[in-house]
Amino acid sequence: QAAPLRVFSEFAMVMSLTLAILGLAGGTRVHTHQRVRVRGGVAASLVFMSDAEVVASAPAPSPPPPVVKLPPVSEGQNAAGLKTITLTHPNGDSTRMYPFGACVTSYICDGVETLKVRPDAKMDGSKPISGGIPFCFPQFGPGAIQQHGFARNLVWEVVSTSPVPEPTVLFRLVDSAETRAMWDYAFEAHYTVTLAKDRLKTSFKVLNTGNDAFSFTAALHSYFDISSIANLKIKGNFKGATYLDKMTTPPQEVVATSDEIIISKETDCVYKGVSGEVKLIDSGKGTTLAVQCKQGWRDTVIWNPYGNTDMGFDNFVCAEAALASFPFTLKPGVEWTGVMDLILSKN
């Protein structure tokens, strides 16, 4: 009797496995119990699957969607119809800008946005864009012509775009009847924006194309994204520098006593001769943004409308590369160049 029982036992094992597989494939519960009679009248109770439950596993997950790679240079428009140009680096970083005002409004590095557009900004071309990196040229602040000059109010020509060696856009603005009515000089301005693998690079050039010398002031009125003004420390070569505090009446010149600035009130200061590198250290975002002025820009402007919720004061600070403390005179045929890079690191 041992041999038939062994054969039957092996058969039971095979059936058990078969039923288990069928049960799993169908996502059902398998529970089988049968009685059989073997030779010699011995009754045996065979459980093909033990009195346990077998539950089918979840279906295999779907494959992830394919990664969509954006072109290095692409054109589009915003909701109001203003033309945009977007640069995308192979590493996933990107920057977006508008020919209107040649204004860069976004620079995303390693998934982190570094620039800020104010919540009250007009994005339809009716006013200069309040955010990103607006231009101040040929005048910084108030003066003989409109506030911060006309460059931020005009549509710049897109001279060229290039995907290699790094995504780049070249803008140009030249004098016209409109500019001559405000500022009667011949000029040609070039603005190059390059998205490098580890930084955003900007180069602003002004050429005197006329027969007469002219003087100008200028700035990149950069709005930088922050988690909160309370989380921000600004560090640079400020100690010992003279700055113009424009919040006093009348504005007063003050000597800085520290290399660190913490904003706790409305601030509008022009630091004379402070250039090089200014760092924005944000404990909330866990980042440090280095604003590096390598050429031309000789001053730094720090501005924040502390307390103004309409402007969104708590989520931006302006740390501006500037030529603001006194005008720069450009002779005929001579070119001036200002270079500023933005470099983000994580703390």
C-alpha positions in Angstrom: 0.0 0.0 0.0 3.0 2.3 0.5 3.7 2.7 -3.2 0.1 3.7 -4.3 -0.1 6.1 -1.4 3.2 7.7 -2.3 2.1 8.1 -5.9 -1.2 9.6 -4.7 0.7 12.0 -2.4 2.9 13.2 -5.3 -0.2 13.7 -7.4 -1.8 15.7 -4.6 1.3 17.9 -4.4 1.1 18.6 -8.2 -2.5 19.4 -8.0 -1.9 21.6 -5.0 0.7 23.7 -6.9 -1.5 23.8 -10.0 -4.5 25.1 -8.1 -2.3 27.6 -6.3 -1.0 29.0 -9.6 -4.5 29.1 -11.1 -5.8 30.9 -8.1 -3.0 33.5 -8.1 -3.4 34.1 -11.8 -7.1 34.7 -11.4 -6.8 36.8 -8.4 -9.0 34.4 -6.4 -8.8 32.6 -3.1 -7.8 28.9 -3.2 -9.1 26.6 -0.5 -9.4 22.9 -1.4 -10.1 19.9 0.7 -11.0 16.4 -0.6 -11.4 12.9 0.8 -10.2 9.9 -1.2 -10.1 6.2 -0.6 -6.9 4.3 -1.3 -6.4 0.6 -1.9 -6.9 -1.4 1.2 -9.8 0.6 2.5 -7.7 3.2 4.2 -9.4 6.5 4.1 -7.1 9.5 3.7 -7.9 13.1 3.8 -5.7 15.1 1.4 -5.5 18.8 1.5 -4.2 20.0 -1.8 -3.7 23.4 -0.3 -3.5 23.7 3.5 -6.3 25.4 5.1 -4.7 28.8 4.4 -5.7 31.5 2.1 -3.7 32.4 -1.0 -4.4 35.9 -2.2 -3.2 37.0 -5.6 -0.5 39.7 -5.6 -1.2 43.2 -7.1 -0.8 43.5 -10.9 2.6 44.6 -12.0 2.9 48.4 -12.1 2.7 50.2 -15.4 6.0 51.5 -16.8 6.7 55.1 -16.1 5.8 57.6 -18.8 8.6 58.6 -21.1 10.7 61.6 -20.1 10.0 64.5 -22.4 13.1 66.4 -23.2 12.5 70.1 -24.1 14.5 71.7 -26.9 17.4 73.9 -25.8 15.6 77.0 -27.2 11.9 77.3 -27.6 9.5 80.2 -28.2 6.0 80.7 -26.8 3.7 83.3 -25.2 2.1 84.0 -21.9 -1.6 84.1 -21.2 -1.7 87.8 -22.3 0.0 87.0 -25.6 3.5 88.4 -24.8 6.2 86.4 -26.5 8.5 84.3 -24.4 11.8 82.5 -25.0 12.8 79.5 -22.9 16.2 78.0 -22.6 16.6 74.5 -21.3 19.9 72.9 -20.4 20.5 69.1 -20.9 20.7 68.8 -17.1 17.1 70.1 -16.7 17.8 73.7 -15.6 15.8 76.3 -17.4 15.4 80.1 -17.8 12.5 82.1 -19.3 12.6 85.6 -20.7 10.5 88.2 -22.6 11.7 90.3 -25.5 9.5 93.0 -23.9 12.1 94.7 -21.7 14.5 91.8 -22.4 13.3 90.7 -19.0 14.4 87.3 -17.6 11.6 86.1 -15.3 12.7 82.6 -14.3 15.9 80.7 -13.6 15.3 77.2 -12.2 18.5 75.5 -11.1 18.5 72.0 -9.7 14.7 72.2 -9.4 14.9 75.5 -7.4 13.4 78.8 -8.6 15.8 81.7 -8.0 13.8 84.6 -9.4 10.5 86.2 -8.3 7.8 88.0 -10.2 5.7 90.2 -7.9 2.0 89.3 -7.4 1.0 92.8 -8.6 3.1 92.6 -11.8 1.5 93.4 -15.1 2.3 90.7 -17.6 0.5 92.2 -20.6 3.0 94.8 -21.8 1.0 97.7 -20.3 3.8 98.3 -17.7 7.3 97.1 -17.2 7.5 93.6 -15.7 7.9 93.9 -11.9 9.9 90.9 -11.3 12.7 88.7 -12.6 15.6 90.8 -13.9 14.2 94.1 -15.3 16.5 96.6 -16.9 17.3 100.1 -15.7 18.8 102.1 -18.6 19.8 104.8 -19.4 18.7 106.0 -16.0 18.6 104.4 -12.6 15.8 105.7 -10.4 14.1 109.0 -10.8 15.6 111.7 -13.0 15.2 113.7 -16.2 13.3 110.8 -18.0 10.9 108.2 -16.8 11.7 106.1 -13.6 14.5 103.6 -14.4 14.7 104.7 -18.0 13.0 103.3 -21.1 14.8 100.0 -21.8 12.4 98.0 -19.6 9.4 99.4 -21.5 10.4 98.5 -25.0 10.5 95.3 -27.1 14.0 94.3 -27.8 15.0 92.6 -31.0 16.0 89.0 -30.8 19.2 89.0 -32.8 20.0 85.3 -32.4 19.5 82.1 -30.4 21.8 79.2 -30.2 21.6 75.8 -28.6 25.3 75.2 -28.5 27.7 75.2 -26.9 25.2 76.4 -24.3 21.7 77.7 -24.8 22.0 81.4 -25.5 19.8 84.4 -26.5 21.2 87.7 -27.8 18.9 90.8 -27.6 19.5 94.2 -29.1 18.0 97.7 -28.5 19.0 100.7 -30.6 18.0 104.3 -30.5 14.8 105.3 -32.3 12.5 108.3 -32.6 10.8 107.1 -29.4 14.0 106.9 -27.4 15.4 110.1 -29.0 12.3 112.0 -27.8 13.3 111.1 -24.2 17.1 110.8 -24.4 18.6 112.3 -27.5 21.6 110.1 -28.1 22.6 107.4 -30.5 23.4 104.0 -28.9 23.2 100.3 -29.4 22.7 97.9 -26.5 23.3 94.2 -26.5 22.2 91.8 -23.8 23.3 88.2 -23.9 21.7 85.5 -21.6 23.4 82.1 -21.4 22.2 79.1 -19.5 25.4 77.3 -18.4 25.4 73.9 -16.6 26.1 75.5 -13.2 25.0 79.2 -13.6 23.0 81.8 -15.4 25.3 84.2 -17.3 24.4 87.7 -18.4 26.3 90.3 -20.4 25.1 93.8 -21.0 26.9 96.0 -23.5 26.3 99.7 -24.4 28.0 101.2 -27.5 28.0 104.9 -28.3 27.2 105.0 -32.0 26.8 108.8 -32.2 29.2 111.7 -32.5 28.7 113.0 -29.0 29.7 111.6 -25.6 26.8 110.7 -23.3 26.5 109.7 -19.6 24.2 107.1 -18.2 23.3 105.1 -15.1 22.0 101.5 -15.2 21.2 98.4 -13.2 19.8 94.9 -13.4 16.9 95.4 -11.0 16.9 91.7 -10.0 14.1 90.2 -7.8 15.3 87.1 -6.1 12.9 84.4 -4.7 13.2 83.8 -0.9 11.2 81.7 1.5 10.7 84.6 3.9 12.5 87.9 4.6 13.0 86.6 8.2 15.0 83.6 6.8 17.4 85.8 4.7 20.9 86.9 5.3 22.8 89.0 2.7 26.6 88.8 2.8 29.1 90.8 0.8 31.9 93.3 1.0 29.7 95.9 2.8 31.7 96.7 5.9 33.3 100.1 5.6 31.5 101.0 2.4 29.4 104.1 2.1 25.8 103.6 1.2 23.0 106.0 0.4 20.0 105.4 2.6 17.1 106.5 0.4 14.5 105.8 3.1 15.6 108.9 5.1 14.4 112.4 4.4 16.5 113.7 2.8 18.6 110.6 1.8 21.7 110.3 3.9 25.1 108.7 3.4 26.0 106.1 6.0 29.0 103.9 6.6 28.2 100.2 6.8 29.5 98.5 10.0 29.0 94.9 9.0 29.4 92.6 6.0 26.0 91.1 6.8 22.6 92.7 6.1 19.4 91.5 7.7 16.2 93.2 6.6 13.7 94.1 9.3 12.3 97.4 7.8 11.6 99.0 4.4 15.0 99.2 2.8 16.4 101.1 -0.2 20.2 101.5 -0.1 22.8 102.1 -2.8 26.2 100.7 -1.7 28.9 102.6 -3.5 31.8 100.6 -4.8 30.5 97.2 -3.5 30.7 94.7 -6.3 32.3 91.3 -6.7 30.1 88.7 -5.0 27.0 89.2 -2.9 25.4 86.0 -1.3 21.8 85.5 -0.4 21.7 82.9 2.3 18.1 81.5 2.8 17.7 79.2 5.8 14.2 78.3 4.7 15.1 77.1 1.2 18.4 75.8 2.4 20.2 77.6 -0.5 22.8 80.2 -1.1 22.5 82.3 -4.3 25.7 84.0 -5.3 25.3 87.2 -7.4 28.7 87.6 -9.0 29.5 90.9 -10.8 32.7 90.3 -12.8 32.9 93.5 -14.9 31.3 96.9 -15.2 28.8 96.8 -12.4 30.5 98.8 -9.6 27.7 99.3 -7.1 25.1 97.1 -5.3 21.5 98.2 -4.5 19.5 96.4 -1.8 15.7 97.0 -1.9 12.7 95.5 -0.1 9.3 97.2 0.4 9.0 95.7 3.9 5.4 95.4 5.0 3.9 95.9 1.6 1.8 92.7 1.2 0.4 93.8 -2.2 4.0 93.7 -3.6 4.7 90.4 -1.8 7.5 91.8 0.2 8.0 88.6 2.3 9.0 86.5 -0.7 11.6 88.5 -2.6 14.6 90.8 -2.2 16.2 92.9 -4.8 20.0 92.7 -4.8 20.9 94.7 -7.9 24.1 94.8 -10.0 24.3 98.6 -10.6 26.1 101.5 -12.0 24.1 103.9 -9.9 26.2 106.1 -7.5 27.3 108.4 -10.3 27.0 108.4 -14.1 29.4 106.7 -16.5 30.5 108.7 -19.5 30.8 106.9 -22.8 32.7 108.6 -25.7 31.8 108.0 -29.3 32.7 104.6 -30.6 33.4 103.3 -27.1 31.6 100.3 -25.5 30.8 99.6 -21.8 30.2 96.1 -20.6 28.6 94.8 -17.4 28.8 91.0 -16.6 26.7 89.3 -13.9 26.4 85.6 -13.1 23.9 83.8 -10.8 25.2 80.6 -9.0 23.0 78.5 -6.8 24.2 76.1 -4.2 22.4 74.1 -1.5 23.4 74.6 2.1 
